[in-house]
Amino acid sequence: MSQIIDPIPSGKNDRVHCCYVNASSSIQVVRITDVPNWYFERVAFPGQRLIFEAIPESHLEVHTGMMASSILSDNIPCSKLAMTIAPLPESGVTQTDDRDGNVPALSSVD
C-alpha cells in the first residue's frame, strides 16, 4: 500500500498495514507523531474506516472534536491496529488471442 503524501521514511522496513474505524458520532483527527522524520494526520468522519501503513512501535493518537477544541481521547499502539493482507483470489480473467490470432484480448472465464 502506498501513501502518496508523507510516506514512511525509507530506512523503516518493518511496516504494518493498519485499520482504524471511527465508531463515534463525532469527527476525529487521528495522527502519528512518534516516528522521527515522519508525520501522519487524517480526519476520520463518523463510521469512516482508515487503512494506512505505519511502524509497529508507533502510536495512533485519536483526537475527538469538540466546540472550538479537541480532546486526546485515545492513544493506540499501531501493533494493535495491524491487519493481515491476504492475496487476491484468481480474477477469472484470462488472456486469449482474437479470431486472427494477432492481437491479445481479454475474456472472462466462468
C-alpha positions in Angstrom: 0.0 0.0 0.0 1.5 3.3 -0.9 0.8 6.6 0.9 1.5 9.3 -1.7 1.6 12.1 0.9 4.2 11.7 3.6 5.4 8.2 3.0 7.1 6.4 5.9 10.9 7.1 5.9 12.8 4.7 3.6 15.0 3.3 6.4 12.0 1.8 8.2 11.5 -1.7 6.7 9.2 -3.2 9.4 5.9 -1.7 8.3 2.4 -2.9 9.1 -0.9 -2.3 7.4 -3.3 -0.8 10.0 -7.1 -0.2 10.1 -8.9 2.2 12.4 -12.6 2.8 12.4 -14.2 5.9 13.9 -17.0 4.3 15.8 -18.1 7.5 17.5 -20.6 10.1 16.3 -18.0 12.8 16.2 -15.4 13.9 13.7 -11.9 12.8 14.9 -8.4 13.7 13.9 -6.0 10.8 14.0 -2.3 11.2 13.9 1.1 9.5 14.5 3.8 11.8 15.9 6.3 9.5 17.5 8.2 8.4 14.3 11.3 10.6 13.6 11.2 12.4 10.3 7.6 11.4 9.6 4.2 12.8 10.5 0.8 11.3 9.7 -2.5 13.1 10.2 -6.0 12.4 8.8 -9.6 13.4 9.5 -11.9 10.5 10.3 -15.6 11.1 9.9 -18.2 9.1 12.0 -18.2 5.5 10.7 -15.2 6.0 8.4 -12.6 3.3 8.1 -9.0 4.4 7.6 -6.4 2.0 6.3 -2.8 3.1 6.4 0.8 1.9 6.8 2.7 2.5 10.0 5.6 1.2 12.0 4.6 -1.4 14.7 6.2 0.7 17.5 4.3 3.9 16.7 1.1 5.1 18.3 -2.1 6.5 16.8 -3.4 9.5 18.7 -7.2 9.9 18.4 -8.4 13.5 19.0 -12.2 14.0 19.2 -13.6 17.3 18.0 -15.5 19.5 20.5 -16.8 23.0 20.1 -13.7 25.1 19.1 -11.3 22.5 20.6 -10.3 18.8 20.6 -9.6 16.3 23.3 -7.0 13.5 23.1 -9.4 10.6 23.6 -7.2 7.6 22.8 -3.6 6.6 22.2 -3.5 3.2 20.4 -0.3 1.2 19.6 -0.3 0.6 15.8 0.6 -3.0 16.5 -2.9 -3.4 17.9 -4.4 -1.9 14.7 -2.3 -4.2 12.4 -4.2 -6.3 9.9 -3.2 -9.2 7.6 -3.4 -8.6 3.9 -4.4 -11.8 2.1 -3.5 -12.3 -1.6 -6.3 -11.7 -4.0 -8.1 -14.7 -5.4 -7.9 -15.6 -9.1 -9.7 -12.9 -11.1 -11.3 -15.2 -13.6 -9.8 -13.2 -16.4 -7.6 -14.8 -19.0 -5.7 -13.6 -22.0 -6.7 -15.0 -25.3 -6.0 -14.3 -29.0 -8.6 -12.7 -31.2 -10.0 -14.5 -34.2 -7.0 -13.8 -36.4 -4.6 -14.8 -33.6 -2.8 -11.5 -33.8 -4.0 -9.2 -31.1 -4.3 -10.3 -27.5 -7.8 -9.8 -26.0 -9.2 -10.3 -22.5 -12.1 -12.7 -21.9 -13.8 -13.7 -18.7 -13.8 -17.3 -17.5 -16.9 -18.6 -15.8 
